[in-house]
Amino acid sequence: MIGVSHIKLRHFLPLIMTLFLFSCISTQQLEYQTNVYQKLALRKECGDNFRLYNEAASWLNVAYADASCSRTGLDCSCLVFEIYKTVYDKTIERNTSALLKNNCRKINKHQLKAGDLVFFCTSSKPKAYVNHVGIYLKHNKFIHASVSRGVIVSDLDENYYKKSWICGGRVK
């Protein structure tokens, strides 16, 4: 009897160790993912673009700096440019209006998916003028570089963004 128990344990020990190892890694990954979702104020769901959310979260609270493009300060088009380069391996325009004109197909608000762009006119210029861009995350949330608060997540239903909304853009 002792020999049989010893053989069974010997066969199952590697399996038990492997499961333990993977459960530890999974727990660490789960904690990390949970932290990313908390930072962005999003709920985790199946099919999420975690690569986008992870990269977006890494830019949170970076200061706004007009016409700059670094981890110490950047403007809205640079944020979009850097995230697209990292997540999608795409090089897009660094100017908001050129980005909409040359890299996007216009879409309506109800068509937005994670990774689509959101365009606004935040100046007193005519409504057709586009001067601000962000990246849509999900559930009406988008990340962008705010002049006053740096890189933040905002909601499309906020009055300011409702009034300044121009269109969504799906990168070609």
Buried (B, 14 or more C-beta within 10 A) or exposed (E): EEEEEEEEEEEEEEEEEEEEEEEEEEEEEEEEBEEBBEBBEBEEEEEBBBEBBBBBBBBBEBBBBEEEBEEEBBBBBBBBBBBBEBBBEEEBBBBBBEBBEEBBEEBEBEEBEBBBBBBBBBEEEEEEBBBBBBBBBBEBBBBBBBEEEBBBBBEBEEEEBEEBBBBBBBBE
